[in-house]
Amino acid sequence: MKDRTSTTALTRGPIKAPQLPGRLVVEFLGSLGPDSKRLDQVPAGALVSVSGTITALQPTGSDTEPRYMVTVTGPTGESAQCVVDSDRYLDVFDLLTMDAQVRVSGKVRRPLADSTSLVDVLSIASWQVRAVSA
């Protein structure tokens, strides 16, 4: 008979780090030149570059006005919420796939004073590493 008081681990496969929205380190031009800080520390309106893996895609628009909320997550679990509006959607839709490694360029926006910082997407590029043989 099996002992019903024993416990077993419920996790299967790799354990994912929790997503921490707005804390991904981004690159931007500061007052003294190129700089990097957590997204939540960059001033609104700054142009930033965000690199990581797409871990969530949420459609927020309609069929005629497509919009997406894209979560880009770094290797340690920090993430950035990036907004693709209908003006940019057709330019980047082929790169909007789960687990794609991307570099997003955009502008920081804070809808409310205490809310998570968002990145309004200007462009997305794939930066997947390719093996080079000697």
DRENDO-1510 file (C-alpha; in Angstrom, 1 decimal, always signed):
<recs>
REC; n; res; u; v; w
REC; 1; MET; +0.0; +0.0; +0.0 .
REC; 2; LYS; +1.2; +3.5; -0.8 .
REC; 3; ASP; +2.0; +5.9; +2.0 .
REC; 4; ARG; -0.5; +8.7; +1.7 .
REC; 5; THR; +1.3; +11.0; +4.1 .
REC; 6; SER; +4.5; +11.4; +1.9 .
REC; 7; THR; +4.9; +14.4; -0.2 .
REC; 8; THR; +6.3; +14.6; -3.7 .
REC; 9; ALA; +7.4; +17.5; -5.8 .
REC; 10; LEU; +4.7; +18.8; -8.2 .
REC; 11; THR; +7.0; +20.6; -10.6 .
REC; 12; ARG; +8.0; +19.0; -13.8 .
REC; 13; GLY; +10.7; +20.4; -16.1 .
REC; 14; PRO; +12.7; +23.5; -15.5 .
REC; 15; ILE; +11.5; +26.0; -12.9 .
REC; 16; LYS; +10.9; +29.4; -14.4 .
REC; 17; ALA; +11.9; +32.5; -12.5 .
REC; 18; PRO; +8.9; +34.8; -11.6 .
REC; 19; GLN; +8.3; +37.7; -13.9 .
REC; 20; LEU; +9.0; +41.1; -12.3 .
REC; 21; PRO; +7.3; +43.6; -14.6 .
REC; 22; GLY; +9.1; +46.9; -15.3 .
REC; 23; ARG; +12.4; +45.8; -13.8 .
REC; 24; LEU; +14.2; +44.5; -16.9 .
REC; 25; VAL; +17.5; +46.4; -17.5 .
REC; 26; VAL; +17.2; +48.5; -20.6 .
REC; 27; GLU; +19.7; +50.6; -22.6 .
REC; 28; PHE; +19.0; +54.3; -23.3 .
REC; 29; LEU; +20.8; +57.6; -23.9 .
REC; 30; GLY; +21.2; +59.4; -20.6 .
REC; 31; SER; +22.4; +63.0; -20.0 .
REC; 32; LEU; +26.0; +61.8; -20.1 .
REC; 33; GLY; +25.7; +59.4; -23.0 .
REC; 34; PRO; +24.8; +55.7; -23.3 .
REC; 35; ASP; +23.5; +54.2; -20.0 .
REC; 36; SER; +21.6; +51.2; -18.7 .
REC; 37; LYS; +19.0; +51.0; -15.8 .
REC; 38; ARG; +16.0; +49.1; -14.8 .
REC; 39; LEU; +13.0; +50.2; -16.9 .
REC; 40; ASP; +11.1; +51.5; -13.8 .
REC; 41; GLN; +14.0; +53.9; -13.2 .
REC; 42; VAL; +14.1; +55.4; -16.8 .
REC; 43; PRO; +12.3; +58.7; -17.3 .
REC; 44; ALA; +9.0; +58.7; -19.3 .
REC; 45; GLY; +9.6; +59.7; -22.9 .
REC; 46; ALA; +13.1; +58.3; -23.1 .
REC; 47; LEU; +14.0; +56.1; -26.1 .
REC; 48; VAL; +15.1; +52.6; -24.9 .
REC; 49; SER; +16.3; +49.3; -26.2 .
REC; 50; VAL; +15.0; +46.2; -24.5 .
REC; 51; SER; +16.5; +42.7; -25.1 .
REC; 52; GLY; +15.1; +39.3; -24.0 .
REC; 53; THR; +12.7; +36.5; -24.8 .
REC; 54; ILE; +9.0; +36.9; -25.6 .
REC; 55; THR; +7.2; +35.1; -22.8 .
REC; 56; ALA; +3.7; +36.4; -23.3 .
REC; 57; LEU; +1.5; +37.8; -26.1 .
REC; 58; GLN; -1.8; +39.3; -25.4 .
REC; 59; PRO; -4.0; +40.7; -28.1 .
REC; 60; THR; -5.7; +43.9; -26.9 .
REC; 61; GLY; -7.2; +45.4; -30.0 .
REC; 62; SER; -9.7; +44.4; -32.6 .
REC; 63; ASP; -9.5; +42.8; -36.1 .
REC; 64; THR; -9.5; +46.2; -37.7 .
REC; 65; GLU; -7.2; +47.8; -35.1 .
REC; 66; PRO; -4.8; +45.1; -33.9 .
REC; 67; ARG; -2.8; +45.8; -30.8 .
REC; 68; TYR; -0.6; +43.5; -28.7 .
REC; 69; MET; +0.9; +43.6; -25.2 .
REC; 70; VAL; +4.2; +41.8; -25.5 .
REC; 71; THR; +6.1; +40.6; -22.4 .
REC; 72; VAL; +9.9; +40.5; -22.9 .
REC; 73; THR; +11.7; +38.7; -20.2 .
REC; 74; GLY; +15.4; +38.6; -19.4 .
REC; 75; PRO; +17.4; +35.6; -18.2 .
REC; 76; THR; +16.8; +36.3; -14.5 .
REC; 77; GLY; +13.1; +36.8; -14.6 .
REC; 78; GLU; +12.8; +40.6; -14.9 .
REC; 79; SER; +10.4; +41.7; -17.7 .
REC; 80; ALA; +9.2; +44.7; -19.7 .
REC; 81; GLN; +5.7; +45.2; -21.0 .
REC; 82; CYS; +5.9; +46.4; -24.6 .
REC; 83; VAL; +2.8; +47.8; -26.5 .
REC; 84; VAL; +2.6; +47.2; -30.3 .
REC; 85; ASP; -0.1; +49.5; -31.7 .
REC; 86; SER; -2.0; +49.1; -35.0 .
REC; 87; ASP; +0.5; +51.5; -36.8 .
REC; 88; ARG; +3.5; +49.2; -36.0 .
REC; 89; TYR; +1.7; +45.8; -36.1 .
REC; 90; LEU; +2.1; +45.0; -39.8 .
REC; 91; ASP; +5.8; +45.8; -39.6 .
REC; 92; VAL; +6.5; +43.5; -36.7 .
REC; 93; PHE; +3.8; +40.8; -36.6 .
REC; 94; ASP; +6.1; +38.1; -38.1 .
REC; 95; LEU; +8.4; +38.5; -35.1 .
REC; 96; LEU; +5.6; +38.2; -32.5 .
REC; 97; THR; +6.1; +34.5; -31.5 .
REC; 98; MET; +6.5; +32.9; -28.1 .
REC; 99; ASP; +10.1; +32.2; -27.1 .
REC; 100; ALA; +11.5; +34.4; -29.8 .
REC; 101; GLN; +14.7; +36.3; -28.8 .
REC; 102; VAL; +14.2; +39.9; -29.7 .
REC; 103; ARG; +15.5; +43.4; -29.3 .
REC; 104; VAL; +12.8; +46.0; -29.0 .
REC; 105; SER; +13.3; +49.7; -29.5 .
REC; 106; GLY; +10.7; +52.1; -28.2 .
REC; 107; LYS; +9.6; +55.0; -26.0 .
REC; 108; VAL; +8.9; +54.7; -22.2 .
REC; 109; ARG; +5.4; +55.5; -21.1 .
REC; 110; ARG; +3.7; +55.6; -17.7 .
REC; 111; PRO; -0.1; +55.6; -18.1 .
REC; 112; LEU; -0.5; +56.5; -14.4 .
REC; 113; ALA; +2.0; +57.9; -11.9 .
REC; 114; ASP; +2.2; +54.7; -9.9 .
REC; 115; SER; +1.7; +52.2; -12.7 .
REC; 116; THR; +4.2; +49.9; -14.4 .
REC; 117; SER; +6.3; +51.5; -17.1 .
REC; 118; LEU; +5.4; +50.4; -20.6 .
REC; 119; VAL; +7.5; +50.6; -23.8 .
REC; 120; ASP; +5.6; +51.8; -26.9 .
REC; 121; VAL; +7.2; +49.8; -29.7 .
REC; 122; LEU; +8.9; +51.6; -32.6 .
REC; 123; SER; +10.7; +48.5; -33.9 .
REC; 124; ILE; +11.5; +44.8; -33.1 .
REC; 125; ALA; +14.4; +42.8; -34.4 .
REC; 126; SER; +15.3; +39.2; -33.9 .
REC; 127; TRP; +18.7; +38.5; -32.4 .
REC; 128; GLN; +18.9; +34.8; -32.2 .
REC; 129; VAL; +22.4; +33.5; -32.1 .
REC; 130; ARG; +23.5; +31.3; -34.9 .
REC; 131; ALA; +26.3; +28.7; -34.6 .
REC; 132; VAL; +29.4; +29.4; -36.7 .
REC; 133; SER; +31.5; +26.5; -37.8 .
REC; 134; ALA; +35.3; +26.9; -38.3 .
</recs>
